[in-house]
Amino acid sequence: MKKLTKSILVLLSTIALTGCAEQTKPEPIEIQIPEPCRYGFVMIRTPDGNQTMYSSSIDIQNDGRDGKAIYIVVGAINNTWSGELQ
């Protein structure tokens, strides 16, 4: 019986002290999502080892995460051709 009384006393004391704890307001979380970059480089590598690199605007229509084919559009306006890389 003494153990039960002590257990109830400890439980009530814990509940009472928890209610007396100082309440602090949480700090707001600031989430920053940058705008995606629409400019980059595309390297074309042939089976015989030649490489050509272009820099241009790139629009990724589908990145393949949905299980469908990857679909990327590379703008040909104002593109820069770096020539063949060895």
Beta strands, then each sheet from edge to edge (+ up, - down):
strand 1: 39-45
strand 2: 51-62
strand 3: 71-74
strand 4: 80-85
sheet 1: 1+ 2- 3+
sheet 2: 1+ 2- 4+
end
